[in-house]
Structure formats: structure tokens, C-alpha cells
């Protein structure tokens, strides 16, 4: 019984969601999720911040992001004619870089998460 509890504890730690912070309020898909290849990838920031998305090491241009000002959210829909094209099945890494509005971008401030697509 004690061994099983130890195994469950390790599994829970490995499946723990991305640690968000006061700037990054949410990410989509959530860390560890399985999503459709044409699903959106994005993030919501505290209103004091702005950011940019990098998906599988590819910076996503601003003109391919949909910005919802009322909720300070950015989303990207991979597919034909986009920077990444359709996502391949498998594991992907997304990263949001964020900085305070009116300040220079800080490459040290980011949140990274992983998800899979099918």
C-alpha cells in the first residue's frame, strides 16, 4: 500500500499543470492536454501585460494572433497558410513571453507548457 501511494505521488507531480503566475492567467490547451491539430493555442495575461507566442520554437507573428482586448487574451489557430502550418500529430511545446505594457520585452520572462495533438 505504501508503494502504491509513492507511485501515485510521482504521477501527480509529473502531471501537475503549468505553474502560472500573476502575469500569465491561463494557457490553452492546458499543460498535458490532448487536443485537435486545428485547435487554438493561446494565453491570457493580466491587463498590465502584453506578450507573444512561440510554438515549437517558431515565433508566431502578431498578424496571425487573434487578440481579445476585453480579456487580454491572444489565440493562434495553426493551419494551412500559417507560420507553423497544420500541427503534426504528437507532442508540442508552447511558450508565452510577457512584459509590462510600455516596457521592453524581457526574454527571461516566459511560461512554457506542453500538449499533444492528434
C-alpha positions in Angstrom: 0.0 0.0 0.0 2.8 2.4 0.8 4.5 1.7 -2.5 1.3 2.5 -4.4 0.9 5.8 -2.6 4.5 6.7 -3.6 3.8 5.9 -7.2 0.6 8.0 -7.2 2.6 10.9 -5.7 5.2 10.8 -8.5 2.4 10.6 -11.2 0.6 13.5 -9.7 3.8 15.6 -9.7 4.6 14.7 -13.4 1.0 15.6 -14.4 0.8 18.8 -12.5 -0.3 21.7 -14.6 2.0 24.5 -15.7 2.7 26.9 -12.8 1.2 30.2 -13.9 1.9 33.5 -12.2 0.4 36.9 -11.6 1.1 37.9 -15.2 0.0 34.7 -17.1 -3.5 33.8 -16.0 -4.2 30.9 -18.3 -2.9 28.9 -21.3 -4.8 26.8 -23.9 -4.6 23.9 -24.4 -3.8 23.2 -20.8 -0.4 21.6 -20.0 -0.6 17.9 -20.8 -3.8 18.1 -22.8 -4.6 16.1 -25.9 -6.1 18.5 -28.5 -7.2 18.6 -32.1 -4.4 19.6 -34.6 -6.6 22.5 -35.7 -7.4 23.6 -32.1 -6.3 27.0 -30.9 -3.2 27.7 -28.9 -3.1 30.8 -26.7 -2.8 32.6 -23.4 -4.5 35.2 -21.2 -2.4 37.8 -19.4 -3.1 40.2 -16.6 -4.2 43.5 -18.2 -0.9 45.2 -17.2 1.0 42.9 -19.6 1.4 42.1 -23.2 3.1 39.1 -24.8 3.9 36.9 -27.8 3.6 33.2 -28.6 6.3 30.8 -29.7 5.1 27.4 -30.8 7.6 24.5 -31.3 10.4 27.1 -31.5 8.6 29.2 -34.1 7.7 32.8 -33.2 4.1 33.4 -34.2 3.7 36.8 -36.0 1.2 39.3 -34.5 -0.9 39.3 -37.6 -1.6 35.6 -37.1 -2.8 36.1 -33.5 -6.3 37.0 -32.6 -6.3 39.5 -29.7 -9.4 39.8 -27.5 -8.8 43.2 -25.7 -11.6 42.8 -23.2 -9.9 39.8 -21.6 -6.3 40.4 -22.7 -6.2 37.1 -24.5 -4.2 36.0 -27.6 -5.0 32.9 -29.6 -3.5 31.3 -32.7 -5.1 28.7 -34.9 -2.5 26.6 -36.7 -3.4 25.5 -40.3 -2.6 26.0 -43.9 -1.1 29.3 -44.7 0.0 30.0 -41.1 3.5 30.2 -39.7 3.5 26.6 -38.4 1.1 25.2 -40.9 -1.1 22.4 -39.6 0.3 20.9 -36.4 1.6 17.3 -36.8 0.2 14.7 -34.5 2.3 14.3 -31.4 3.8 16.5 -28.6 4.2 20.3 -28.9 5.8 23.0 -26.8 4.3 26.4 -26.5 5.9 29.4 -24.7 4.5 32.8 -23.9 6.9 35.7 -23.4 5.4 38.6 -21.5 6.3 42.0 -20.4 4.7 45.1 -18.8 3.0 47.4 -21.2 5.2 50.3 -22.1 8.4 48.4 -21.3 10.8 46.5 -23.4 10.3 42.8 -24.0 12.2 40.7 -21.4 13.3 37.3 -22.8 13.8 36.0 -19.3 10.1 36.3 -18.5 8.1 33.4 -20.0 5.8 30.5 -19.2 6.2 27.2 -21.1 3.8 24.3 -21.5 3.4 21.1 -23.5 0.4 19.5 -25.1 -0.3 16.8 -27.6 -2.3 16.8 -30.8 -3.9 14.1 -32.8 
